[in-house]
Each structure stands twice: as structure tokens, then as C-alpha cells.
């Protein structure tokens, strides 16, 4: 058996007026990428069998994130001032579930994530 170590990235992304979110997922959330007016932030995680791209409409902004997690990030939903996208991944019964509320009009926050093949940690710092 060969063990492969994946680097962990915990340096926060500074998110200001995100325009879209791209992710890959299957049984777990495998990668997440935020796209800003200034360009795309780095992709972290692996490549899953399903891809989703969420494009925000004019005046739409992220107000919260809901996650379900065990060893990895099993499912994630993104909540905007207009609708909820998701869940992406497969929520599993009996796992931890929690929400981050960014508040109305929050457009300056940082997203912390740690990823190997799958996303295994996600956090939000609201400025």
C-alpha cells in the first residue's frame, strides 16, 4: 500500500464580493473555488465526479454557509440573499451539522479551508 500525503492549506481566502463558486463533489465535497471580480482564487481539494458552478445574479451576495461533516466535509449549502444552493455532497445521518451566518450585506470575509483529496475543514472569519 502506498500512502500519499496531501498538503493542507489553512491560509484564509479574503473574499470580497464573490461572483461565483465552483466545486466538485461526490460522496464528499472534494474541491471548492471562489471567483471574484478580480479573478479566481486557487482551487483546493481533489476532483470529484460531479461539478457545480453557482453564478450569483446582480445584487446577489453570500449570507451564509451550512455544512455537514464527519471525517470530511460531507455536504455544503451556500445561502445568499436570494436563495439557497445545495446541498452539494451527501449529507449523512448522525453527523455534525452547523451553519455560518455572514449577516446581511457582508461582503468582506475570509474563508479558511483545509484540503487533501477532500475538503476536511472549513471556517469563516467575518470582518
Buried (B, 14 or more C-beta within 10 A) or exposed (E): EEEEEBEEBEEBBBBEEBBEBBBBBBBBBBBBBBBBEEEEBEBBBBEBEEEBEBEBEEEBBBBBBBBBBEEBBBBBBBBBEEEEBBBBBEBBEEEEBEEBEBEEEBEEBBBBBBBBBBBBBBBBEEE
